[in-house]
């Protein structure tokens, strides 16, 4: 979430705190939901994946559980590295 404070082109209000989001032809997901992402892609192409494909369901997680922050040290390190690329 700290990236929303650094880069003005990231619109924080557009974040959807869900494990997997399907919007038209676009499917996005948080890395920890790689199985669910694969399932969404396979379903989009009408593949039969059966009933045991998934484990945890993204909708079972809260918004807080799906909002990630760096540690203060990692965030400061990122900001220092970013200075190299800013003009």
ROMARBA-197094 format. One record per residue: residue number from 1; residue in three letters; x, y, z of N, C-alpha, C, CB in turn. Coordinates in steps of 0.001 Angstrom, whole numbers, plus 500000, padded with zeros to 6 digits. Glycine has a CB too. Layout:
BEGIN
+-----+------+--------+---------+--------+---------+----------+--------+--------+---------+--------+---------+----------+--------+
! pos ! code ! n.east ! n.north !   n.up ! ca.east ! ca.north !  ca.up ! c.east ! c.north !   c.up ! cb.east ! cb.north !  cb.up !
+-----+------+--------+---------+--------+---------+----------+--------+--------+---------+--------+---------+----------+--------+
! NUM !  ALA !      X !       Y !      Z !       X !        Y !      Z !      X !       Y !      Z !       X !        Y !      Z !
...
+-----+------+--------+---------+--------+---------+----------+--------+--------+---------+--------+---------+----------+--------+
***
This chain:
BEGIN
+-----+------+--------+---------+--------+---------+----------+--------+--------+---------+--------+---------+----------+--------+
! pos ! code ! n.east ! n.north !   n.up ! ca.east ! ca.north !  ca.up ! c.east ! c.north !   c.up ! cb.east ! cb.north !  cb.up !
+-----+------+--------+---------+--------+---------+----------+--------+--------+---------+--------+---------+----------+--------+
!   1 !  UNK ! 500811 !  498806 ! 500000 !  500000 !   500000 ! 500000 ! 500860 !  501265 ! 500000 !  499074 !   499994 ! 501197 !
!   2 !  UNK ! 502098 !  501144 ! 500483 !  502954 !   502328 ! 500500 ! 503211 !  502861 ! 499091 !  504279 !   502005 ! 501182 !
!   3 !  UNK ! 503143 !  501999 ! 498092 !  503380 !   502442 ! 496715 ! 502373 !  503509 ! 496295 !  503311 !   501250 ! 495752 !
!   4 !  UNK ! 501167 !  503473 ! 496877 !  500167 !   504475 ! 496522 ! 500579 !  505857 ! 496992 !  498815 !   504108 ! 497112 !
!   5 !  UNK ! 501444 !  505916 ! 497977 !  501928 !   507208 ! 498482 ! 503102 !  507728 ! 497669 !  502332 !   507086 ! 499947 !
!   6 !  UNK ! 503805 !  506837 ! 496993 !  505011 !   507209 ! 496250 ! 504701 !  507572 ! 494809 !  506019 !   506078 ! 496286 !
!   7 !  UNK ! 503827 !  506799 ! 494171 !  503542 !   506992 ! 492758 ! 502154 !  507601 ! 492575 !  503648 !   505661 ! 491999 !
!   8 !  UNK ! 502102 !  508781 ! 492011 !  500828 !   509488 ! 491857 ! 499893 !  508795 ! 490865 !  501082 !   510917 ! 491405 !
!   9 !  UNK ! 500435 !  507980 ! 489964 !  499592 !   507317 ! 488964 ! 498827 !  506119 ! 489539 !  500446 !   506859 ! 487793 !
!  10 !  UNK ! 499165 !  505692 ! 490752 !  498437 !   504598 ! 491393 ! 497277 !  505208 ! 492165 !  499369 !   503753 ! 492336 !
!  11 !  UNK ! 496090 !  504853 ! 491781 !  494894 !   505416 ! 492396 ! 494391 !  504484 ! 493497 !  493791 !   505651 ! 491335 !
!  12 !  UNK ! 494666 !  504857 ! 494732 !  494345 !   504030 ! 495884 ! 492859 !  503670 ! 495927 !  494744 !   504743 ! 497164 !
!  13 !  UNK ! 492003 !  504591 ! 495528 !  490566 !   504339 ! 495583 ! 490122 !  503259 ! 494597 !  489812 !   505619 ! 495308 !
!  14 !  UNK ! 490983 !  502894 ! 493643 !  490653 !   501851 ! 492681 ! 491078 !  500457 ! 493140 !  491297 !   502163 ! 491360 !
!  15 !  UNK ! 491778 !  500357 ! 494269 !  492178 !   499060 ! 494781 ! 490953 !  498279 ! 495226 !  493171 !   499215 ! 495938 !
!  16 !  UNK ! 490890 !  497028 ! 494852 !  489839 !   496127 ! 495287 ! 490516 !  495065 ! 496139 !  489055 !   495496 ! 494069 !
!  17 !  UNK ! 490181 !  495038 ! 497400 !  490845 !   494132 ! 498330 ! 490159 !  492768 ! 498304 !  490841 !   494717 ! 499764 !
!  18 !  UNK ! 490434 !  492050 ! 497225 !  489930 !   490695 ! 497058 ! 491065 !  489841 ! 496518 !  488686 !   490656 ! 496107 !
!  19 !  UNK ! 490984 !  488554 ! 496786 !  492031 !   487643 ! 496329 ! 492115 !  487556 ! 494813 !  491798 !   486269 ! 496897 !
!  20 !  UNK ! 490973 !  487455 ! 494165 !  490883 !   487351 ! 492707 ! 489802 !  488314 ! 492232 !  490568 !   485879 ! 492251 !
!  21 !  UNK ! 490090 !  489039 ! 491157 !  489094 !   489940 ! 490569 ! 489006 !  489635 ! 489079 !  489463 !   491451 ! 490817 !
!  22 !  UNK ! 487793 !  489365 ! 488614 !  487530 !   489152 ! 487193 ! 486679 !  490323 ! 486723 !  486814 !   487766 ! 486925 !
!  23 !  UNK ! 487206 !  491067 ! 485764 !  486499 !   492245 ! 485244 ! 486570 !  492195 ! 483724 !  487117 !   493588 ! 485798 !
!  24 !  UNK ! 485517 !  491724 ! 483109 !  485528 !   491563 ! 481657 ! 486561 !  490526 ! 481261 !  485815 !   492905 ! 480955 !
!  25 !  UNK ! 487507 !  490924 ! 480413 !  488557 !   490003 ! 479953 ! 489807 !  490052 ! 480825 !  488932 !   490320 ! 478519 !
!  26 !  UNK ! 489774 !  490855 ! 481887 !  490932 !   491004 ! 482765 ! 490721 !  490200 ! 484037 !  491182 !   492491 ! 483100 !
!  27 !  UNK ! 491722 !  489389 ! 484385 !  491707 !   488617 ! 485627 ! 492975 !  488989 ! 486384 !  491623 !   487055 ! 485355 !
!  28 !  UNK ! 492819 !  489449 ! 487628 !  493974 !   489786 ! 488450 ! 493864 !  489050 ! 489772 !  494078 !   491317 ! 488676 !
!  29 !  UNK ! 494991 !  488906 ! 490444 !  494963 !   488233 ! 491730 ! 496200 !  488517 ! 492547 !  494810 !   486757 ! 491538 !
!  30 !  UNK ! 496073 !  488304 ! 493842 !  497192 !   488421 ! 494768 ! 497977 !  487117 ! 494695 !  496705 !   488723 ! 496237 !
!  31 !  UNK ! 499284 !  487201 ! 494741 !  500161 !   486047 ! 494556 ! 499827 !  484833 ! 495393 !  501535 !   486439 ! 494845 !
!  32 !  UNK ! 499365 !  485033 ! 496618 !  499063 !   483883 ! 497481 ! 497859 !  483091 ! 496983 !  498810 !   484351 ! 498906 !
!  33 !  UNK ! 497117 !  483641 ! 496024 !  495958 !   482960 ! 495465 ! 496253 !  482447 ! 494053 !  494748 !   483900 ! 495449 !
!  34 !  UNK ! 497438 !  481891 ! 493864 !  497831 !   481418 ! 492537 ! 496942 !  480278 ! 492043 !  499280 !   480966 ! 492556 !
!  35 !  UNK ! 496489 !  479424 ! 492951 !  495588 !   478341 ! 492533 ! 494249 !  478897 ! 492055 !  495363 !   477349 ! 493692 !
!  36 !  UNK ! 493713 !  479822 ! 492823 !  492437 !   480428 ! 492470 ! 492548 !  481242 ! 491183 !  491938 !   481312 ! 493610 !
!  37 !  UNK ! 493702 !  481870 ! 490990 !  493936 !   482605 ! 489748 ! 493934 !  481632 ! 488570 !  495280 !   483386 ! 489812 !
!  38 !  UNK ! 494635 !  480522 ! 488736 !  494671 !   479507 ! 487676 ! 493270 !  478988 ! 487402 !  495608 !   478341 ! 488062 !
!  39 !  UNK ! 492509 !  478761 ! 488459 !  491146 !   478281 ! 488280 ! 490313 !  479294 ! 487492 !  490496 !   478000 ! 489642 !
!  40 !  UNK ! 490422 !  480573 ! 487845 !  489655 !   481611 ! 487142 ! 490020 !  481661 ! 485661 !  489898 !   482985 ! 487788 !
!  41 !  UNK ! 491320 !  481528 ! 485360 !  491764 !   481537 ! 483959 ! 491225 !  480311 ! 483226 !  493312 !   481576 ! 483873 !
!  42 !  UNK ! 491357 !  479150 ! 483848 !  490864 !   477922 ! 483215 ! 489355 !  477965 ! 482998 !  491228 !   476707 ! 484064 !
!  43 !  UNK ! 488633 !  478478 ! 483973 !  487183 !   478599 ! 483819 ! 486839 !  479574 ! 482692 !  486538 !   479062 ! 485140 !
!  44 !  UNK ! 487620 !  480641 ! 482568 !  487382 !   481625 ! 481503 ! 487454 !  480961 ! 480125 !  488411 !   482779 ! 481591 !
!  45 !  UNK ! 488319 !  479939 ! 480010 !  488469 !   479216 ! 478752 ! 487659 !  477924 ! 478729 !  489929 !   478907 ! 478504 !
!  46 !  UNK ! 486699 !  477827 ! 479651 !  485752 !   476705 ! 479713 ! 486387 !  475339 ! 479923 !  484959 !   476668 ! 478465 !
!  47 !  UNK ! 487496 !  475294 ! 480668 !  488093 !   474004 ! 481026 ! 487375 !  473444 ! 482240 !  489614 !   474146 ! 481308 !
!  48 !  UNK ! 487133 !  472137 ! 482245 !  486531 !   471478 ! 483394 ! 487639 !  471160 ! 484391 !  485761 !   470184 ! 482971 !
!  49 !  UNK ! 487586 !  471781 ! 485558 !  488638 !   471583 ! 486555 ! 488182 !  470719 ! 487723 !  489115 !   472919 ! 487071 !
!  50 !  UNK ! 486970 !  470248 ! 487676 !  486474 !   469396 ! 488756 ! 486139 !  470197 ! 490000 !  487496 !   468331 ! 489094 !
!  51 !  UNK ! 485994 !  469497 ! 491130 !  485568 !   470161 ! 492363 ! 486678 !  470315 ! 493393 !  484439 !   469403 ! 492973 !
!  52 !  UNK ! 487783 !  469618 ! 493255 !  488837 !   469659 ! 494267 ! 490014 !  470537 ! 493911 !  489325 !   468296 ! 494523 !
!  53 !  UNK ! 489868 !  471382 ! 492945 !  490988 !   472180 ! 492443 ! 491467 !  473210 ! 493463 !  490591 !   472882 ! 491157 !
!  54 !  UNK ! 490545 !  473868 ! 494119 !  490902 !   474957 ! 495033 ! 491056 !  474475 ! 496468 !  489854 !   476053 ! 494974 !
!  55 !  UNK ! 491774 !  475280 ! 497229 !  491852 !   475073 ! 498681 ! 491103 !  476226 ! 499336 !  493356 !   474997 ! 499189 !
!  56 !  UNK ! 491795 !  477183 ! 499932 !  491133 !   478346 ! 500526 ! 490464 !  479181 ! 499447 !  492139 !   479204 ! 501317 !
!  57 !  UNK ! 489380 !  479815 ! 499795 !  488676 !   480679 ! 498855 ! 488998 !  482138 ! 499185 !  487138 !   480423 ! 498904 !
!  58 !  UNK ! 489341 !  482948 ! 498188 !  489684 !   484356 ! 498435 ! 488597 !  485120 ! 499167 !  489976 !   485044 ! 497135 !
!  59 !  UNK ! 487348 !  484804 ! 498910 !  486271 !   485550 ! 499550 ! 486164 !  485269 ! 501048 !  484962 !   485227 ! 498881 !
!  60 !  UNK ! 486899 !  484276 ! 501546 !  486897 !   483972 ! 502974 ! 487852 !  484871 ! 503760 !  487266 !   482516 ! 503192 !
!  61 !  UNK ! 488612 !  485721 ! 503086 !  489581 !   486597 ! 503736 ! 489004 !  487997 ! 503885 !  490898 !   486642 ! 502938 !
!  62 !  UNK ! 489414 !  488693 ! 504932 !  488961 !   490065 ! 505153 ! 489812 !  491039 ! 504346 !  489015 !   490421 ! 506653 !
!  63 !  UNK ! 489310 !  492270 ! 504216 !  490065 !   493310 ! 503514 ! 491416 !  493533 ! 504195 !  489259 !   494633 ! 503468 !
!  64 !  UNK ! 491436 !  493537 ! 505520 !  492702 !   493725 ! 506240 ! 493691 !  492608 ! 505940 !  492450 !   493800 ! 507743 !
!  65 !  UNK ! 493213 !  491381 ! 505821 !  494104 !   490255 ! 505526 ! 494647 !  490328 ! 504097 !  493366 !   488927 ! 505736 !
!  66 !  UNK ! 493999 !  491099 ! 503241 !  494421 !   491206 ! 501846 ! 495077 !  492550 ! 501542 !  493231 !   491000 ! 500929 !
!  67 !  UNK ! 495473 !  493278 ! 502575 !  496168 !   494552 ! 502430 ! 497571 !  494365 ! 502988 !  495406 !   495721 ! 503164 !
!  68 !  UNK ! 498567 !  494577 ! 502140 !  499934 !   494258 ! 502512 ! 500779 !  495523 ! 502647 !  500552 !   493318 ! 501485 !
!  69 !  UNK ! 501627 !  495536 ! 503657 !  502552 !   496642 ! 503905 ! 503957 !  496087 ! 504072 !  502130 !   497459 ! 505160 !
!  70 !  UNK ! 504924 !  496865 ! 503600 !  506313 !   496527 ! 503855 ! 506660 !  496889 ! 505290 !  507251 !   497251 ! 502862 !
!  71 !  UNK ! 507726 !  496283 ! 505792 !  508259 !   496728 ! 507080 ! 508841 !  498124 ! 506871 !  509349 !   495723 ! 507641 !
!  72 !  UNK ! 508978 !  498875 ! 507934 !  509532 !   500233 ! 507823 ! 510918 !  500206 ! 507182 !  509606 !   500902 ! 509211 !
!  73 !  UNK ! 511730 !  499241 ! 507568 !  513087 !   499125 ! 507027 ! 513057 !  498843 ! 505520 !  513862 !   498011 ! 507759 !
!  74 !  UNK ! 512228 !  497895 ! 505085 !  512128 !   497581 ! 503657 ! 511589 !  498760 ! 502867 !  511237 !   496363 ! 503441 !
!  75 !  UNK ! 510633 !  499483 ! 503444 !  510048 !   500637 ! 502763 ! 511087 !  501750 ! 502613 !  508813 !   501154 ! 503536 !
!  76 !  UNK ! 511841 !  502027 ! 503662 !  512906 !   503046 ! 503572 ! 513951 !  502645 ! 502529 !  513585 !   503250 ! 504954 !
!  77 !  UNK ! 514301 !  501362 ! 502494 !  515262 !   500870 ! 501507 ! 514730 !  501073 ! 500091 !  515574 !   499382 ! 501751 !
!  78 !  UNK ! 513455 !  500774 ! 499898 !  512835 !   501001 ! 498590 ! 512908 !  502472 ! 498196 !  511374 !   500532 ! 498600 !
!  79 !  UNK ! 512563 !  503357 ! 499124 !  512572 !   504792 ! 498820 ! 513975 !  505270 ! 498458 !  512036 !   505596 ! 500015 !
!  80 !  UNK ! 514984 !  504737 ! 499150 !  516370 !   505095 ! 498829 ! 516740 !  504614 ! 497426 !  517340 !   504493 ! 499871 !
!  81 !  UNK ! 516375 !  503402 ! 497097 !  516665 !   502862 ! 495759 ! 515895 !  503622 ! 494679 !  516313 !   501362 ! 495697 !
!  82 !  UNK ! 514708 !  504057 ! 494993 !  513892 !   504788 ! 494031 ! 514521 !  506129 ! 493667 !  512492 !   505003 ! 494587 !
!  83 !  UNK ! 515224 !  506771 ! 494593 !  515856 !   508061 ! 494319 ! 516770 !  508003 ! 493119 !  516633 !   508529 ! 495522 !
!  84 !  UNK ! 517393 !  506862 ! 492908 !  518303 !   506656 ! 491789 ! 517600 !  506840 ! 490442 !  518918 !   505267 ! 491868 !
!  85 !  UNK ! 516298 !  506563 ! 490394 !  515556 !   506602 ! 489146 ! 514714 !  507872 ! 488964 !  514671 !   505403 ! 489066 !
!  86 !  UNK ! 514642 !  508681 ! 489997 !  513850 !   509905 ! 489909 ! 514690 !  511030 ! 489331 !  513300 !   510301 ! 491290 !
!  87 !  UNK ! 514016 !  511878 ! 488591 !  514739 !   513000 ! 487974 ! 514394 !  514287 ! 488648 !  514435 !   513101 ! 486491 !
+-----+------+--------+---------+--------+---------+----------+--------+--------+---------+--------+---------+----------+--------+
***
